[in-house]
């Protein structure tokens, strides 16, 4: 017999998923992309650690609101291209 433990962590209600998903996505994507572009421009040296956080912050300030606007459009486009899941799967 297994005991299922309930998580004691509080979670946000499902209605916040439409904001949390683009928030997390924009944070992770801008983290990686800004690191790569900063590394390619000035290179990986002493200026990297002072330049990269500024580049990351600026790119996130653009990416997050852009995702909030564009994501519903992307979902519609994907819905036109991809078959809906079968019921019961």
NUBALO-124422 format. One record per residue (C-alpha): chain; x, y, z. Coordinates in nm, 3 decimals, padded with zeros to 5 digits. Example, Ala and Ser with C-alpha at 12.3 -4.5 7.8 and 13.67 -1.06 7.14 Angstrom:
% residues 2
<site kette="A" x="01.230" y="-00.450" z="00.780"/>
<site kette="A" x="01.367" y="-00.106" z="00.714"/>
***
This chain:
% residues 89
<site kette="A" x="00.000" y="00.000" z="00.000"/>
<site kette="A" x="00.147" y="00.336" z="-00.096"/>
<site kette="A" x="00.085" y="00.656" z="00.085"/>
<site kette="A" x="00.019" y="00.957" z="-00.134"/>
<site kette="A" x="00.149" y="01.274" z="00.021"/>
<site kette="A" x="-00.021" y="01.598" z="-00.054"/>
<site kette="A" x="00.206" y="01.886" z="-00.133"/>
<site kette="A" x="00.215" y="02.143" z="00.142"/>
<site kette="A" x="00.323" y="02.409" z="-00.105"/>
<site kette="A" x="00.054" y="02.653" z="-00.195"/>
<site kette="A" x="-00.017" y="02.689" z="-00.565"/>
<site kette="A" x="-00.173" y="02.963" z="-00.766"/>
<site kette="A" x="-00.521" y="02.906" z="-00.906"/>
<site kette="A" x="-00.540" y="02.777" z="-01.266"/>
<site kette="A" x="-00.667" y="03.115" z="-01.389"/>
<site kette="A" x="-00.314" y="03.256" z="-01.350"/>
<site kette="A" x="-00.160" y="03.008" z="-01.594"/>
<site kette="A" x="-00.214" y="03.246" z="-01.887"/>
<site kette="A" x="00.025" y="03.495" z="-01.723"/>
<site kette="A" x="00.264" y="03.260" z="-01.540"/>
<site kette="A" x="00.344" y="03.052" z="-01.850"/>
<site kette="A" x="00.464" y="03.351" z="-02.060"/>
<site kette="A" x="00.642" y="03.490" z="-01.753"/>
<site kette="A" x="00.849" y="03.173" z="-01.702"/>
<site kette="A" x="00.898" y="03.123" z="-02.076"/>
<site kette="A" x="01.023" y="03.480" z="-02.125"/>
<site kette="A" x="01.257" y="03.459" z="-01.825"/>
<site kette="A" x="01.417" y="03.135" z="-01.944"/>
<site kette="A" x="01.438" y="03.224" z="-02.313"/>
<site kette="A" x="01.582" y="03.571" z="-02.259"/>
<site kette="A" x="01.829" y="03.426" z="-02.005"/>
<site kette="A" x="01.972" y="03.190" z="-02.267"/>
<site kette="A" x="01.950" y="03.416" z="-02.572"/>
<site kette="A" x="02.098" y="03.721" z="-02.400"/>
<site kette="A" x="02.384" y="03.511" z="-02.261"/>
<site kette="A" x="02.466" y="03.378" z="-02.608"/>
<site kette="A" x="02.445" y="03.716" z="-02.780"/>
<site kette="A" x="02.646" y="03.887" z="-02.504"/>
<site kette="A" x="02.909" y="03.613" z="-02.523"/>
<site kette="A" x="02.928" y="03.652" z="-02.903"/>
<site kette="A" x="02.956" y="04.034" z="-02.895"/>
<site kette="A" x="03.212" y="04.140" z="-02.633"/>
<site kette="A" x="03.317" y="03.782" z="-02.558"/>
<site kette="A" x="03.353" y="03.598" z="-02.232"/>
<site kette="A" x="03.569" y="03.829" z="-02.030"/>
<site kette="A" x="03.546" y="04.069" z="-01.738"/>
<site kette="A" x="03.283" y="04.280" z="-01.915"/>
<site kette="A" x="03.055" y="03.978" z="-01.967"/>
<site kette="A" x="02.928" y="03.970" z="-01.609"/>
<site kette="A" x="02.855" y="04.343" z="-01.608"/>
<site kette="A" x="02.699" y="04.352" z="-01.956"/>
<site kette="A" x="02.489" y="04.037" z="-01.956"/>
<site kette="A" x="02.243" y="04.117" z="-01.670"/>
<site kette="A" x="02.162" y="04.452" z="-01.833"/>
<site kette="A" x="02.107" y="04.282" z="-02.170"/>
<site kette="A" x="01.893" y="04.015" z="-02.003"/>
<site kette="A" x="01.678" y="04.270" z="-01.821"/>
<site kette="A" x="01.621" y="04.476" z="-02.133"/>
<site kette="A" x="01.536" y="04.174" z="-02.346"/>
<site kette="A" x="01.295" y="04.043" z="-02.080"/>
<site kette="A" x="01.120" y="04.382" z="-02.062"/>
<site kette="A" x="01.046" y="04.345" z="-02.433"/>
<site kette="A" x="00.983" y="03.969" z="-02.439"/>
<site kette="A" x="00.726" y="03.937" z="-02.159"/>
<site kette="A" x="00.467" y="04.187" z="-02.287"/>
<site kette="A" x="00.529" y="04.062" z="-02.641"/>
<site kette="A" x="00.447" y="03.706" z="-02.531"/>
<site kette="A" x="00.132" y="03.822" z="-02.354"/>
<site kette="A" x="00.013" y="03.979" z="-02.679"/>
<site kette="A" x="00.138" y="03.718" z="-02.926"/>
<site kette="A" x="00.070" y="03.390" z="-02.741"/>
<site kette="A" x="-00.309" y="03.386" z="-02.802"/>
<site kette="A" x="-00.244" y="03.440" z="-03.174"/>
<site kette="A" x="00.016" y="03.162" z="-03.177"/>
<site kette="A" x="-00.230" y="02.927" z="-03.005"/>
<site kette="A" x="-00.490" y="02.997" z="-03.276"/>
<site kette="A" x="-00.236" y="02.936" z="-03.554"/>
<site kette="A" x="-00.123" y="02.610" z="-03.391"/>
<site kette="A" x="-00.489" y="02.507" z="-03.357"/>
<site kette="A" x="-00.532" y="02.552" z="-03.732"/>
<site kette="A" x="-00.226" y="02.341" z="-03.811"/>
<site kette="A" x="-00.241" y="02.065" z="-03.546"/>
<site kette="A" x="-00.514" y="01.805" z="-03.502"/>
<site kette="A" x="-00.696" y="01.835" z="-03.169"/>
<site kette="A" x="-00.630" y="01.553" z="-02.920"/>
<site kette="A" x="-00.868" y="01.257" z="-02.927"/>
<site kette="A" x="-01.115" y="01.239" z="-02.643"/>
<site kette="A" x="-01.009" y="01.006" z="-02.366"/>
<site kette="A" x="-00.635" y="01.036" z="-02.428"/>
***
